[in-house]
Amino acid sequence: MLLIAGLGNPGGKYAGNRHNIGFMAVDRLHDAHGFGPWRQKFQAEISEGTIAGERVLLMKPLTYMNESGRAVGEAARFHKIPLKEIIVIHDELDLPSGKMRVKTGGGHGGHNGLKSLDAHLGKEYRRIRLGIGHPGDKALVHNHVLGDFAKADQTWLGPLLDAISDNAALLVKGEDESFASKVHLATAPAKAPKAKANAGAKPSAASIPSTETQQPADKNSMTSILRGLLANKPKSRKPRF
């Protein structure tokens, strides 16, 4: 069995918070892959189902973010799930909004949910880090993570959650690099089409005839030409009487 835990805070008050993007991702997996109803166990909301033929336990801890490890640890011990089969989805301040990174192990980076998980599980579980951006000032971090996503965020949030759900089969099979690549391709901004060469291009300055070449020759040149014509003019003969 694979355990996929989304991190967040329980209750409607926090439902739209940036800190709850892990809950949002697990909810999208639940709805898209036909999981059973949510029920309470292991100090969490859990639901069982299958993805790509693999048994999966979805989990949303009810312990609040900074005690997430209590719920995940209890479920992992009960089902004897090894760390390599535990996937934790969480918000990441140090990634731009809409970006995703997948890694195994590592530090908690000050994330209270990860601190708790490290204490109850160890560090070698798999992590899906979902970027929510940094407000730019440490003093603003608390309000940023516990603030709701803005309307403008919906342009990337929905597609990111869909891409995670659509490619979950790779995740449960342990193909983390392929999963990350597919999600990246699905959420990358569309590139503007390249303009055809010379199509609609304005003529360059070099291709426009210079008006200077169309001016009459200067005075000295005209004088030289006239002198040459006079020098070659046949002499007139005086009539004889």
Protein Blocks (a to p, Z undefined) as FASTA:
>chain_A
ZZddddddedjklmmpmklmmmmmmmmmmmmnopacdddeehiacddddeehiacddddd
fkbjklmmmmmmmmmmmnopafklpccddddfkbcehiacddeediekopaklmmmmmmn
ojmbccddddebjehiaklmmmmmmpccdfklmmmmmmmmmmmmmmmmmmmnopamlmmm
mmmmmmgccddddddehihpacdfklpccfklmpccdfklmmmmmmmmmmmpccdddddZ
Z
